[in-house]
Structure formats: structure tokens, C-alpha cells
Amino acid sequence: MNVTTTAHEPRERRAATLVMACVGVFVAYLPVTTVSVSLPAIQRALNASTAQLSWVSDAFVLPMAALILTAGVFGDVHGRKKVFQAGLAFSAVGAAIALCARSIEVLWVGQAFAGLGAAALLPTTLALISHAVPDHRERGKFVGLWATALMAALAVGPVIAGLILEHFSWRWIYLLPVPASLLATAFAARLVTDSRAPGSRRLDWPGQITAAVAITALVYGVIEGGAGSFTDGKVIVALVAAVAAVAFVLAERRSDSPMLDLTLFRSPAFSATTLVAMISFLGLIGFFFALSLYFGMVQQLSTLEAAARMLVVTLMCILVGAPAGRLMHKVSPRVLITGGLLVTAASLLSLTSIDAGTSFGSLAWRLALLGLGLGFVITPMTAAAVASVPFRQAGMAAAGNSAFRQVGGALGPAVLGAVLSTKAGHTLPGHLTDVGLPAATVRSVTSVVDANGLGAVAGMNLGADRGRALGALSEAFLDGLHLCLIIAAALTLVAAAVGAVLLRSPRQSATRPVAGSGAAPAVPRETVAAEPRLGQRG
């Protein structure tokens, strides 16, 4: 049934939709952290090279980033409930394949299916909430709970992986998504009301194809260039292919039913939240990648010990996220988002003083400050993006915001990982010399690092020089980590500036309807992300 209005949606049905949306985003994001902290165990079990190992995570990220927009359109056209259930099915299939994998190539396939599932789940979960809760003030509370579920998946992932890796094989990290997805699919069949975008929206194949090519080529080129060299032939070809983004813009401008209506970007709130999502996630996901390496390579922590430290960030973010959603109708999203980003930048800069001997207590307050800042960003950012467009375009807005966020998150580890490796590799010879290692050993260690990365030093037979070499490696790594922290903080400050400039005051946003409007928008003054009438054209 094509349901387009929700004015009298029963409270029980709305609650069920919220629960299903939270379960969906939890399933979508659970593989992000469970897999990332399990990579060393996977490498040992499958005898994978460093290059092969990097594609375990990338096989998940690429389809998720490339197909989010497409999944949003399919939901608007064919029904969001159907796409939601398809996403759960893909997640279950992907986890089952990975659970049975006996080679790195089969694991890639499982990760790719899970990425397809995440691409379907992210935009549809938000669109289902927007459909069930059309009142933007009440919706902020529900989006806050959605963001809490997202952060909960990131929080429990490392803990689950750590507990499993201490007692069982790495492959059991893939067990939980299978029953979770199947049970959610069964409950959704009875509890979730289907919805579609009002009007006669159609699939936009030129837009689908050019967007997928552009995003895939860009992410692939940056990942491969960061891992190897940007002068490599396949990297150059990929980056050249990324100019398909131009073809995507042209296709969307000419389409009668675009997958991403470019006039949405004439809404300052939508433009701001989309740019903030991409810039901040590029810096923050890249930082989390570097921090996990710090815990493993420098502090020599177990997976469970590292998870306990990362948990400080996500728990604080969870505690703050739900109240931040309720604050949205009292405090301007401009204040919440910009303030949260400034706190986040301050926490990142405070982390530049950490070294190999930094205690948990000294690290904890910095990580808690980071979680506090993120908690005041993620929920208002997501809610403002959806509320800043006509109600009938909520699915499109959710998909667009998620797509830009995932592109930033996909590029973050590649960009900051390349920065970290380059800086550490540049300073490593000096640190090796400073600890008194002979020139021949310095050349041997640096050549191994150049060929196989920083982690390869741990496997070298250095005899009595091993302790000094690993100490020098830690110092070089910290040089790279500190530079990554500065870059991540700078990117966060850029995102804060974007939010401060484009997230205008309620009065300013209220006076300018989205381009193409045939009627004046009905604008509540309580929010920057003013929501036009349902019939307003986007």
C-alpha cells in the first residue's frame, strides 16, 4: 500500500517503527568496529597480505558509500519497508558468507553483501522515522534514539570482538548479525507500516549509474593511492573516472525525477549538515583508525583492552545523543552542532600530548570530551538534514546525508592513514639513529617499512636490537599520530565554520523557501532547519 500521510499513525505503530529503525541501524553499523579490531586475527588465520587485509574493510565500505543514494530512491519508489527488509536480508547473507569463509576472497564477498545491506538500511531507517513522526519537534527525539543505536553498535562491536577473540575463532564475530537480521525481518513484516514518496517519483538510471561510478572510483582511488602510490596507473585511472561526478550533476539537472534533487542544496540547513557530515566524518573516522593502531602498535594492548578505551567515547556520545535530540526544539541546531564541533576539535588537540606511556586515566577524560562533542553533533546534524526539506523528500534527504557521511568516513582512514605512514616513515630513520642502532640495521628496518608498512617491523628478527627498534618505531608512529590529530582537529574546525555560516538563524531560514517552491513555507521559529509544508515543491 502506498501510504503518504501519517497524521493519525497509532502510537504503538510509531514505537514499533522506531524499534525496528534502531535495530536496522545497529545491524548496519555493527560490522564496522567488530571487523576493524579483528583484522590482525583474520590476517594470521587466512595468511593475508597487508594489501589483501585492507580490502576486508574496504569491501564493506565501497558498496555502502556507492549505493546509499540508490537505496533511498528504491525505498521512495517501491516502498521503504521492502528496502528495509532487503537490507536486513543482505546483512544476514553477508554475515553468513563471512562466517563460513575459508579464504580472504570469500570474506571479501561476505563483506560486500553486508555493505549492500548497510546501504539499504541507513536511508530507509531514517525515512521510516520521518514517515511515522512528521512533527519535526517530536522527530528530533526519535532521531536522537536512532543515533544512540548507531553509536551503540560502534560501542559494543569492539567489546564483542574482544570477548570472542579471547576464546574462539575470529569468524564467530559474524554470528550475531545473522539471527538479529532474521528476527528483525520477521518482526518488521508485522509491525512496520510501508511508505513511499508522494507523487510520481521514478528510478533515475543515469543518476544511479554515474553516482555509483563516481563514488566507487573516488573511494577506490584514494584507498589504493594511500596504501601504495598515487602515481600508480590504476589509481590514476580511478581518480580520472571519478569525474563521473560531473556527469551525475548534469544528469540530475536534466532528470524529471532525480535521485538527488540538487535544489535541496539551496536550503542552507541541508547544505550545511551535508558538508558537516562529510568533513567531520572524514576527520573523525580517520582518527579512530589511527587511534586503534596506537593502542595496538604503541601501547601493545589486547583487543579487549583497546575496546574498553574506545568505549569511553561511544558511551559518552550515547549518554548525550538522546538529550541532544530533545533539545532541538529549544536550542538552535546551529548552536548545538557548532558548539559540539568546537568541543570535538578541542579534545582532538588535547590528545596531541599523549605518548607511549599515557595512562588510561589521563586518556579517559580526553576521550570523554570527544564523546561529549560528538553527542551534540550527530543527532542534530541528522535531524536537521531531514527537517530542512519538504516532508515528501525526507527519504531523499536522509539518503543524501548518509551518502556524503559515508564517503567522508570511507576516505578518512585512507587519507589519514597515508598521512600517518608518510610522516612516520619520514622520521623513523632519525629515531632509529638516535637510539644507537647501526646504519645497516637502520637501512634494513626502513626498507621493510617502505615495502610492507609500519607493522612489519614487529615480525623482523633483530636480536638484541629489537627493543630499541620497536621503541624508535613507537616514537615515529607518535609523530604521525600527532599530525593526524592536528589534521582531524583542523577538519573539525572547518566543519564548525561551515555550520556557523550556513546554519542560519530561524528568522533567516524562515524567509527563504526551498528553490522551486510554489507556496510560502510553514516555518516554526523554534528550529533553524525549518520544515516547509508537505505540498511545497523541492
Secondary structure, DSSP 8 states (H G I E B T S, - for coil): ------TT--HHHHHHHHHHHHHHHHHHHHHHHHHHTTHHHHHHHHT--HHHHHHHHHHHHHHHHHHHHHHHHHHHHH-HHHHHHHHHHHHHHHHHHHHT--SHHHHHHHHHHHHHHHHHHHHHHHHHHHHH---HHHHHHHHHHHHHHHHHHHHHHHHHHHHHHHHS-GGGGGTTHHHHHHHHHHHHHHH------SS-----HHHHHHHHHHHHHHHHHHHHHHHS-TTSHHHHHHHHHTTHHHHHHHHHHH-SS-SS-GGGGGSHHHHHHHHHHHHHHHHHHHHHHHHHHIIIIIS---HHHHHHHHHHHHHHHHHHHHHHHHHTTTS-HHHHHHHHHHHHHHHHHHGGG--TT--HHHHHHHHHHHHHHHHHHHHHHHHHHHHTS-GGGHHHHHHHHHHHHHHHHHHHHHHHHHHHHHHHHHHHHHHHHHTT--HHHHHHHHHHHHHH-GGGGGGS--GGGHHHHHHHHHHHHHHHHHHHHHHHHHHHHHHHHHHHHHS--HHHHHTS--TT-SS-----TT-SS----TT---
